[in-house]
């Protein structure tokens, strides 16, 4: 009596790996699509360049003479805060862009294509990350032109840039959830500002926390933008670095861990 050959085990791992490759490929394609859309709108490119430059010049020459920072030049204190403020404001584009795509029916068209469902959100946030890299280096160049100096070394400076870009990436997930929740570009812009304003202006981005009222200082000192700005200042100006960087990374991971599932949930509800 001949033995019956056992059926070969299902090769789930190669199938999972193939699906993962498809998802990454689709996400990269959506990233490229979003970047090309921006490149084909000259006004967007102009304002992407002009707005950060205006922020640097405004705070450097208008407010710089009125604010004193103990033990440091104000321009060196300012630039990490300007970096953090700009990527936070820029993350609002995620909300507006997703709300526009949803309102115009473009996301429904994407769903009809044989592509990974995660590609729309991943591509949008990745495109914003690429834009933030460009904007931060542009602002750094302007900052160097108006007197900003790094007091550590080039590797610490680049580590600070990476930290700022990751912080902007985390906030893009917050505003992805906002944009998908409201589903309208104008409403998304209006809804984003109340989220951004306390984070940006009640922080250590522009002034020392010690200059604020006592009741505001605990929030201003421990909220994510202040923690990230302090870590970047440590990397670029010197000081206790490891603890500050670890706290900033913890905030970034926590924000993504909370905001990304919320964005995915809102995306699925639009189906």
N, C-alpha and C positions, 0 to 999 in steps of 0.2 A: 504494500500500500504506500503510494507516494505521498510524501509530506506536502502539505499546502503551504506555499510561500506566504509569509506574513506581508501584509501591505506596508509599504514604506511610510514612515512617520511624516506627518504634514510638516512642510518646511515653513513654519510660521515666521522664523527670524528673517530669512531672505525677503519674504513678503512684507514684513514690517519695515525692513530697511529700504525696500523699494518705495513704499508709501512715504517714508520720511524723506527720501530723495525727491520725490515728486512735490511734496509740500514745500521743501526748501526752494526747489526750482520755481514753483509758482509764486512764492513769496518774493524771490529775487526779481521775477518778471514784473510783479506789481510795484516793487520798489523802483524799478527802471521806468515804469509807466508814470509814476507820480513825479519822478525827477524830470522826465521829458516834458510833462505838462507844465511844470514850473519854468523850464528853460524856454518854452515857446511863448511865455508871457513876459515880454520885456519889462513891463511896469512892475511886475512882482520881483524880478531880479533887482531892479533899481531900488525899490523900497527895502528889500532884504539887505542891501548894502548900506543904504543911506541911514536907516533908522538906528542901527547899532552905533554908527559913527556919531550921530547926533547925541545919543545917550552919553558916549564917552566924553565928547567935547562939552556938553551941558554940565555934567557933574564935575568935570575937571576944572572948568574955568568959571562957572557960575556959583556952584556950591563949595568948591574946594577952598576958597578963601575964607569961608565962614565956619568951617568945621575943622576942629583940631583933634588929632589923634595922638595920644601919648606914646612916645617912643617910635613913631613911624611917620613917614610922609603920607599925606592924605591920598595921593595918586596911587601909591603902592597898596594902601588899605582899600581903596575904592575898586580897583580893577577886578579882583575876584568876585566882589558883590555885583558888579556890572555884568560879568560873565553869567552868574547865576540868574540875575534878573532877566537877561535877554533870552536865555534858553527857556525860562518859565513862560515869558510872554509868547515866545515862538511856539510853544506847545499848544497854544490856543488854535493854531492853524490845523492841528489834528482834528479838533472838534468841528471847525468850520468845513474842512475838506470832507470828512465823513458825512456830515449832515447834508452837504451839497450833493454828494454822490447818492445818498439815500433819497433825498427829495426829488432828484432828477430821474430816479429809476435805474441808475447805472448799477447799483449793487444788485438789483434783481436780474439784470443782464449777466452780471458776473456769476450769479448762482446758476444760471442756465448753462454755463460752460463747464466742461469737464476739468475742473480745477479744485484744489484744496480749499475748503471753507475758511481755513485759517489765513489764507494768503492775503485777503483784503486788509485785515487788521495788521498783520505782520508787515506787509508791504508799506502801509501808510506810516507806521511808527518807525520802520527802518529808514524810510525816505527822510523823515524828520530828523533822525539821528545824523544822517549824512549832511543835511542842511546845517545842523548845529555845529558840526565839525568845521565847515567852511566859515560860518559866522564867528565862531570863537577865535579862530586864527586871524580873521580879518580884524576883529576888535583888539586882539593882542598887538597886531601890527600898528594900529592907530594908537593904542596905549603906549607902545614903545616910542612912538613919534612925539607924544606929549609928555614924556618923562617917566613912564612906568619902567621899573627895573625889577628883575628877579634876583633875589639875594641868596639863593641856594645854588642850583645848577640846572642844566637843561633837562636832565632826566626827571627831576622833581617838578619842573614846569610842565613837562609833557604828562606826568602823572596827574597833575592838577587839571589839565585839559581833559584827560580821560574821565576824571571824576565828574567834572561839570557836564560833559556830554552824556554820561550815564544818568546823571540827575535829570537832564532834559528828557532823556528817553523814558524815564520812570513817569515823569509828569505827562508825557504824551499819552500814556495809557489812561491816566485820569481823565483827560479831555477827550479821548476816544469814547469813553463811557458816557461823558456828557453829550457829545455830538450825536451819538446813536440814541440816547435817551430822549432828546428833544426833537431830533429829526428835521430841524429847520436851521439854515445858516445864520439868519439874523438872531434867532432865539439862542442858538449855540454861542454866539459871540457875547450876547447879553448875559447868559448864564455863566460864562467862563470868568468874567471879571470879578464877581463877588468871591469866587474861589481863589483867584490870584491875588487880589489886592491885600488881604491880611497877611498872606504868606510873604509877599514881596516887601511891602512897606513896613510891616511890624516885624522887622528882622534886623540883623546886623549887617545887611548889605551895604548901607550907606553911612550909618552912624554907629558909634559904639553903643552897646546895649546899656551900659552904665548911665548914659545920658537920658534914658527913657524913664517914665514914671515907674515907681516900685511895683505897682500891681501888674504892669505890662511886661516887666523884665523876665519872669519865668517862662512865659510863652515865647517871647522874642528870642531868648537864649537857646531854647530846646527844640524849636520847630525845625522842620527839615531843611529849609533854605539857609537858615542861620548856621546849622550844624555843618552843612556842605560848604558854605562860604568860609567858615572857620578852618575847616580841613584844607581847603585850597590855599588859604592864606598861610597856613603852616607849611605847606609844600613850597610855596613861592617866596615867603618872607622868612622862614625859619621858625623854630619853636617846637613844642611837643606835637609830633606828627602822627604816630601810630594810633593812639587812642582816638584822635579826631577823625582820622581816615576810616577807622573801623566803625565809628558811630555813623558817619556819612553813608558808608556802604550798607549798614544795617537799615537805615532809613530807605535807601534806594530799593533794597530787596523787599522790604515790607510794603512799600508803595506798589511795586509791580505785582507782588503776591496778592494784594487786595484789589487793585484796579483792573488788572488784566482779566481775571474771571468775571468781574462786573461788566467789562466791555464785551466779552464773549457772550455773556448772558443776554445783554441788550441786542447784540448782533443776531443771536438765534431767534429772539422774539420778533425781529423784523421779517422773519421768513413767512 
